[in-house]
Amino acid sequence: MIDYRRLRVALLGAGAVGSQVAALLLKHGDELADRAGAGLELAGIAVRDVDAPRATDLPRELFTTDAETLIVGSDIVIELMGGIEPARSYLLLALRSGADVVTANKALLATHGPELFDAADQVGAQVYYEAAAAGAIPIIRPLRDSLAGDRVNRIMGIVNGTTNYILDRMDTEGADFGDVLAQAQALGYAEADPTADVDGYDAAQKAAILASLAFHTTVPLEAVYREGIRDVDAGIIESARRAGYVVKLLAVCERMNGATGESISVRVYPALIDRGHPLASVHGANNAVFVEAEAAGSLMFYGAGAGGVQTASAVLGDLVSAARRHVAGGVGVGESTYANLPVVEIGRVTTRYQITLEVDDQTGVLATIAGILSEGNVSIATVEQTPTMPPIADASTSPAAGQGTGRARLVIGTHKAVERDLSETVERLAASDVVERVVSVLRVEAD
């Protein structure tokens, strides 16, 4: 028997996730109440247009355009509207009114998280955001609670389902980027404007959230290095395959030690992963987060990274946690940023690389390139050369004897090098007379 009063729950937004949260709360409200120890009443759903068509059938009387009145009269506010404003203002109003907040808004947390956490601390409320970093995958609680007594050294995450779907199709079927992107848009995996996904913005926001938790440090979004996958072509995918790798868009959060003490690196880019690594087996639109901790060792969290009902699962988990906190009493648990570690620029990161060049197919090219790499403190580990343009048939226009007559793609694997040295070396390669263009520079993150 539940003796605690009913808790009023406000829902902001009724899109794909919001509609599923409302439907599941109405359907399983009694069971959720038993788990929480308090009744849960969906007090209302704030939307811009009450009469807008929605995929999920919900009671019309729940909808309102008066978000502020709904917020002030609620105990728990669930924000699923997305964007920065008015979501930020609404959540600040909720927290200052003493309500706990549940949100899946990664963009808001990545840019205004400290402001929201501070507002919660001032009144003893709490911000819950399990659905903000990897959809249905439970990763926030493990980092914040389960690993609170451990020391996390590294996180590698596939945290964007759209890019994983695209890269996986390119790898398994040999498809071109543009064709797979169009298919992803047709299936609803990618937006009409796919910029946030394919250019790495979405993954960078999630990386900032995960790094802040793992390293007890506020990580501003602008400190996250970001590259997308637009330049990854079928040739790069095939070269990776022949070398025993798969290409994934990775969010990498790493603890670093140097002469000046500890620091962290947070970065997002397409990277090479050995096909034997657990992250290499993440297919389709799924996500996975691989955590390396000092005592716990290697842990991987895998599952659906997006989807209305899947994300709703994480949101409702946060709702139950918030309700239990109300029943138990006491102030909310604040975010830990005691470490305050500096976030270093990408130029200080050390890793291995795969450099793909389009070059003139002629004698002496490899020697010239090897010399440029050596001058830049970049050591060659492997070289693969593949012709990309057939020889010129007309002998009168052919180069001197002993030289090639076309173009070749040169794939160079390096030993570990400092990013700063690499970027300067790549600039010199691009300016070289024997290099037509630098096709790509990929890091090797797991082998």
C-alpha distance (Angstrom), angle and dihedral (degrees) to the residues before:
residue distance angle dihedral
M1 . . .
I2 3.81 . .
D3 3.79 113.6 .
Y4 3.82 98.1 171.1
R5 3.80 117.3 98.9
R6 3.79 120.8 -99.0
L7 3.78 114.0 -89.3
R8 3.79 117.5 -134.5
V9 3.81 112.9 -133.2
A10 3.80 122.3 -160.8
L11 3.80 119.9 -160.4
L12 3.80 120.0 -157.3
G13 3.79 111.0 -160.6
A14 3.80 133.3 16.2
G15 3.78 103.9 -149.6
A16 3.79 125.9 124.2
V17 3.81 93.9 -53.9
G18 3.80 98.8 31.2
S19 3.80 93.3 52.7
Q20 3.80 91.0 50.8
V21 3.81 91.9 48.7
A22 3.80 90.9 51.7
A23 3.81 93.5 46.2
L24 3.81 93.4 48.2
L25 3.80 92.8 45.5
L26 3.79 91.0 52.1
K27 3.80 92.5 44.8
H28 3.81 99.1 44.0
G29 3.80 100.2 25.0
D30 3.81 95.1 122.0
E31 3.81 93.3 49.6
L32 3.80 91.9 46.7
A33 3.79 89.3 49.0
D34 3.81 90.3 54.4
R35 3.79 89.8 52.2
A36 3.79 93.4 45.8
G37 3.79 97.8 42.2
A38 3.80 91.9 -127.8
G39 3.77 136.9 75.0
L40 3.81 114.9 -101.6
E41 3.80 117.7 -145.8
L42 3.80 119.4 -171.3
A43 3.79 96.1 -138.8
G44 3.80 95.7 -174.5
I45 3.77 148.8 -44.0
A46 3.80 117.9 -116.2
V47 3.82 114.6 -147.2
R48 3.79 137.7 158.6
D49 3.80 93.9 -121.9
V50 3.80 121.3 27.3
D51 3.81 92.3 -164.9
A52 3.81 98.1 48.6
P53 3.84 113.7 125.8
R54 3.81 114.5 -101.9
A55 3.78 132.3 -170.0
T56 3.80 93.0 -135.6
D57 3.80 120.9 63.8
L58 3.82 108.0 -127.0
P59 3.83 130.7 166.7
R60 3.79 107.7 -86.5
E61 3.80 92.7 -142.1
L62 3.81 89.8 68.4
F63 3.80 93.3 64.9
T64 3.78 123.2 92.6
T65 3.78 138.8 163.0
D66 3.82 91.7 -150.4
A67 3.80 98.5 91.0
E68 3.79 96.3 163.7
T69 3.81 95.8 56.7
L70 3.81 90.1 46.5
I71 3.81 91.6 50.1
V72 3.79 96.7 48.8
G73 3.81 91.6 51.9
S74 3.82 95.9 50.6
D75 3.80 136.4 88.9
I76 3.81 96.6 -154.3
V77 3.81 125.6 27.1
I78 3.81 120.8 -159.6
E79 3.81 113.3 -160.6
L80 3.81 116.3 -161.0
M81 3.78 101.2 146.5
G82 3.81 95.7 100.5
G83 3.77 130.0 -150.2
I84 3.79 128.1 76.9
E85 3.80 103.6 -86.2
P86 2.95 135.0 71.8
A87 3.83 86.5 7.0
R88 3.82 92.6 68.3
S89 3.80 93.7 50.3
Y90 3.79 92.6 45.6
L91 3.81 93.5 51.0
L92 3.79 92.5 47.0
L93 3.81 88.1 51.6
A94 3.81 90.4 49.9
L95 3.80 93.9 49.1
R96 3.79 94.0 45.3
S97 3.80 87.2 51.4
G98 3.81 88.8 56.9
A99 3.80 97.2 -106.7
D100 3.78 123.4 137.5
V101 3.79 115.1 -121.9
V102 3.82 131.8 -138.7
T103 3.81 116.5 -169.5
A104 3.80 140.6 167.0
N105 3.80 91.8 -168.9
K106 3.81 104.7 126.5
A107 3.80 94.1 172.2
L108 3.80 91.5 55.1
L109 3.80 94.1 45.9
A110 3.80 92.9 46.8
T111 3.80 92.1 53.1
H112 3.82 105.0 28.4
G113 3.80 104.0 18.2
P114 3.85 95.7 117.8
E115 3.80 90.8 51.6
L116 3.81 91.8 52.1
F117 3.80 93.6 44.8
D118 3.79 90.9 49.6
A119 3.81 91.3 50.7
A120 3.81 89.5 51.0
D121 3.82 92.1 49.6
Q122 3.78 92.1 52.5
V123 3.81 92.7 61.4
G124 3.82 100.5 27.1
A125 3.81 93.8 -109.1
Q126 3.79 126.2 132.4
V127 3.80 138.9 -132.3
Y128 3.82 116.3 -140.2
Y129 3.82 118.6 -165.5
E130 3.79 111.9 160.2
A131 3.81 91.3 138.2
A132 3.81 94.4 53.3
A133 3.80 100.5 78.0
A134 3.81 110.3 36.6
G135 3.79 110.6 -0.3
A136 3.80 111.8 -122.0
I137 3.82 94.1 -1.7
P138 3.82 111.2 108.9
I139 3.81 102.2 -131.6
I140 3.81 106.2 126.4
R141 3.82 95.6 65.0
P142 3.82 93.9 45.4
L143 3.80 90.7 52.5
R144 3.80 95.4 42.0
D145 3.82 100.0 37.4
S146 3.82 116.4 8.0
L147 3.82 94.5 46.5
A148 3.80 95.8 35.4
G149 3.81 89.6 109.0
D150 3.80 93.9 47.9
R151 3.78 135.2 69.0
V152 3.80 115.2 -114.9
N153 3.79 111.8 -150.1
R154 3.78 103.0 175.7
I155 3.78 143.4 7.3
M156 3.80 124.4 -166.4
G157 3.75 114.7 -177.5
I158 3.79 140.5 -179.7
V159 3.78 93.1 -154.4
N160 3.81 103.7 159.2
G161 3.78 118.1 72.0
T162 3.80 96.3 -166.2
T163 3.80 95.4 58.6
N164 3.79 92.5 41.9
Y165 3.80 89.8 53.5
I166 3.81 91.1 50.2
L167 3.81 96.1 46.2
D168 3.81 92.1 43.5
R169 3.81 92.3 53.3
M170 3.81 90.4 47.1
D171 3.81 89.5 51.4
T172 3.79 99.9 43.6
E173 3.81 99.0 37.1
G174 3.81 104.7 24.5
A175 3.81 89.8 -121.6
D176 3.81 124.7 161.2
F177 3.79 121.5 -107.3
G178 3.81 95.5 -118.3
D179 3.80 93.8 50.1
V180 3.80 94.1 49.1
L181 3.80 92.3 45.2
A182 3.81 89.6 54.6
Q183 3.82 90.0 49.9
A184 3.80 90.7 48.4
Q185 3.79 89.6 53.0
A186 3.80 91.4 48.8
L187 3.83 90.2 51.3
G188 3.80 92.8 48.0
Y189 3.82 94.6 -112.9
A190 3.81 91.4 114.0
E191 3.79 130.3 40.8
A192 3.80 123.0 -120.7
D193 3.81 84.5 -105.4
P194 3.82 101.8 42.6
T195 3.81 95.3 -178.0
A196 3.81 96.9 113.6
D197 3.79 91.0 54.7
V198 3.80 107.9 34.1
D199 3.83 94.5 39.2
G200 3.81 92.3 51.3
Y201 3.82 100.5 -114.9
D202 3.81 94.1 124.6
A203 3.81 92.3 48.6
A204 3.81 91.5 46.7
Q205 3.81 91.1 56.0
K206 3.79 90.7 51.6
A207 3.81 91.5 45.9
A208 3.81 90.2 55.3
I209 3.81 90.5 52.4
L210 3.81 94.7 46.9
A211 3.81 94.1 45.6
S212 3.80 92.3 49.0
L213 3.80 89.7 54.9
A214 3.78 98.1 40.7
F215 3.79 97.1 47.4
H216 3.83 100.1 31.8
T217 3.78 89.4 -122.7
T218 3.78 133.8 119.5
V219 3.80 105.6 -114.1
P220 3.82 112.9 -165.4
L221 3.78 115.1 -145.7
E222 3.79 92.2 -122.2
A223 3.82 89.3 61.4
V224 3.82 91.4 62.7
Y225 3.81 113.2 96.7
R226 3.81 110.2 -136.2
E227 3.80 138.6 -165.8
G228 3.79 127.9 162.9
I229 3.80 134.7 -147.6
R230 3.81 103.2 -109.0
D231 3.82 92.4 108.3
V232 3.81 94.6 51.6
D233 3.80 105.9 106.5
A234 3.79 134.6 179.5
G235 3.80 91.5 -95.2
I236 3.81 92.0 56.7
I237 3.80 90.7 48.5
E238 3.81 91.2 50.5
S239 3.81 93.4 47.2
A240 3.80 88.8 51.6
R241 3.79 90.4 50.4
R242 3.80 92.9 51.9
A243 3.81 89.5 50.6
G244 3.83 91.3 50.9
Y245 3.80 97.0 -103.7
V246 3.79 139.5 116.5
V247 3.82 123.8 -149.8
K248 3.81 117.2 -124.0
L249 3.79 132.6 168.3
L250 3.80 100.4 -117.7
A251 3.77 134.6 -166.5
V252 3.81 104.9 -150.7
C253 3.82 121.4 -167.8
E254 3.77 112.2 179.5
R255 3.80 138.8 176.6
M256 3.82 111.3 -134.6
N257 3.80 132.6 -165.8
G258 3.78 123.1 -153.1
A259 3.78 144.2 153.3
T260 3.80 90.6 -77.7
G261 3.81 94.7 48.9
E262 3.79 134.3 -102.1
S263 3.79 124.4 -12.6
I264 3.79 137.3 157.6
S265 3.78 135.9 -126.7
V266 3.81 121.9 -150.3
R267 3.77 117.6 -173.8
V268 3.81 143.8 154.5
Y269 3.79 124.2 -155.7
P270 3.81 143.4 124.1
A271 3.80 106.7 -79.7
L272 3.78 140.4 178.4
I273 3.80 118.5 -108.1
D274 3.78 124.8 -172.5
R275 3.80 110.3 -110.3
G276 3.78 89.9 -123.8
H277 3.82 93.2 59.7
P278 3.84 116.5 101.1
L279 3.81 91.7 -121.2
A280 3.80 90.4 59.5
S281 3.82 90.0 66.8
V282 3.82 94.1 58.6
H283 3.79 103.5 112.2
G284 3.78 137.8 -177.9
A285 3.80 118.4 1.3
N286 3.80 93.6 -27.6
N287 3.80 124.6 124.1
A288 3.79 132.8 -146.1
V289 3.78 135.6 -175.7
F290 3.82 119.6 -154.9
V291 3.81 114.2 -159.6
E292 3.80 125.9 -167.5
A293 3.81 112.6 -161.7
E294 3.79 129.0 178.7
A295 3.81 97.7 -122.9
A296 3.81 104.6 16.6
G297 3.80 93.1 47.7
S298 3.81 121.0 -155.4
L299 3.81 119.1 -3.7
M300 3.79 129.6 175.8
F301 3.80 128.0 -161.5
Y302 3.80 114.5 -163.6
G303 3.77 137.1 179.5
A304 3.78 148.0 88.5
G305 3.78 110.6 -20.3
A306 3.79 96.2 -166.5
G307 3.78 143.8 9.0
G308 3.78 131.4 111.0
V309 3.79 101.0 -100.8
Q310 3.81 93.9 36.4
T311 3.79 93.5 52.6
A312 3.80 89.7 42.9
S313 3.80 87.7 61.1
A314 3.81 90.9 61.4
V315 3.81 91.7 44.6
L316 3.80 92.5 52.7
G317 3.79 90.0 47.9
D318 3.79 88.2 57.2
L319 3.80 90.0 46.9
V320 3.80 91.4 55.6
S321 3.82 90.3 47.7
A322 3.79 90.9 51.1
A323 3.79 91.5 49.0
R324 3.81 91.7 49.8
R325 3.80 89.3 52.5
H326 3.80 89.8 54.8
V327 3.79 90.9 50.5
A328 3.81 93.6 47.3
G329 3.80 93.5 44.4
G330 3.78 127.8 -148.9
V331 3.77 132.1 99.6
G332 3.77 125.1 -53.5
V333 3.78 122.6 -95.8
G334 3.80 109.5 -101.7
E335 3.79 126.6 -140.8
S336 3.81 115.7 -93.4
T337 3.82 114.6 -126.9
Y338 3.80 97.7 150.6
A339 3.82 95.0 123.7
N340 3.81 95.0 61.1
L341 3.80 91.9 -172.7
P342 3.81 119.2 -175.9
V343 3.80 116.3 -107.7
V344 3.81 108.1 -133.2
E345 3.77 126.7 -145.1
I346 3.79 120.6 -104.0
G347 3.80 90.7 -107.2
R348 3.80 91.4 74.5
V349 3.81 95.7 54.5
T350 3.81 118.4 107.9
T351 3.78 120.8 -152.2
R352 3.80 143.0 123.1
Y353 3.78 123.6 -82.6
Q354 3.77 144.5 -155.8
I355 3.80 112.4 -149.8
T356 3.80 118.0 -166.2
L357 3.80 116.7 -160.9
E358 3.79 134.7 178.9
V359 3.80 106.1 -141.9
D360 3.79 143.2 170.8
D361 3.80 108.2 -88.7
Q362 3.79 97.7 -128.5
T363 3.78 142.0 114.9
G364 3.79 116.5 -73.5
V365 3.82 97.5 21.1
L366 3.78 95.3 112.7
A367 3.80 92.0 47.0
T368 3.80 90.6 51.6
I369 3.80 92.3 49.2
A370 3.81 92.5 45.9
G371 3.78 88.7 53.2
I372 3.81 92.6 52.1
L373 3.81 91.1 49.3
S374 3.80 92.5 47.9
E375 3.80 91.5 50.8
G376 3.81 88.3 53.6
N377 3.83 94.3 51.2
V378 3.80 91.2 -110.2
S379 3.81 113.7 134.6
I380 3.82 122.4 -152.7
A381 3.82 117.8 -126.2
T382 3.84 101.9 169.2
V383 3.81 138.3 5.6
E384 3.81 129.5 -162.0
Q385 3.82 122.9 -178.4
T386 3.81 124.4 -166.3
P387 3.85 125.5 177.1
T388 3.79 112.4 -121.8
M389 3.83 101.4 176.1
P390 3.82 126.7 42.9
P391 3.82 121.8 -119.7
I392 3.80 120.3 -86.0
A393 3.81 108.6 -100.5
D394 3.82 97.4 -154.4
A395 3.81 107.2 84.8
S396 3.82 91.3 -160.1
T397 3.80 90.0 67.1
S398 3.80 96.6 39.3
P399 3.81 121.3 112.1
A400 3.78 122.5 -111.1
A401 3.76 120.4 -61.5
G402 3.76 114.1 -78.5
Q403 3.81 93.5 33.9
G404 3.79 128.6 104.1
T405 3.78 121.0 -114.0
G406 3.79 105.3 -144.9
R407 3.78 145.9 29.7
A408 3.79 130.9 -68.0
R409 3.78 135.7 -166.5
L410 3.79 111.6 -129.1
V411 3.82 118.6 -160.8
I412 3.81 112.7 -166.0
G413 3.79 123.1 -170.2
T414 3.79 114.8 -160.1
H415 3.76 137.5 -158.4
K416 3.82 116.3 -117.0
A417 3.78 113.1 -54.4
V418 3.80 139.1 168.6
E419 3.80 113.2 -98.5
R420 3.79 92.4 -130.1
D421 3.81 90.8 56.9
L422 3.78 90.6 45.9
S423 3.81 96.3 50.9
E424 3.80 91.7 49.2
T425 3.80 90.0 47.9
V426 3.80 92.3 49.6
E427 3.81 89.1 53.1
R428 3.81 89.5 54.4
L429 3.79 90.7 47.4
A430 3.80 91.1 51.4
A431 3.81 89.5 52.2
S432 3.80 93.6 48.8
D433 3.80 118.9 111.3
V434 3.84 91.5 -131.1
V435 3.84 95.7 54.0
E436 3.79 117.4 79.9
R437 3.81 93.4 -173.5
V438 3.78 143.8 -25.2
V439 3.80 103.0 -112.7
S440 3.80 97.9 -171.5
V441 3.77 146.7 -26.8
L442 3.82 113.6 -146.6
R443 3.79 128.0 -178.8
V444 3.78 122.6 -135.1
E445 3.81 105.1 -132.2
A446 3.79 104.7 166.6
D447 3.79 127.9 25.5
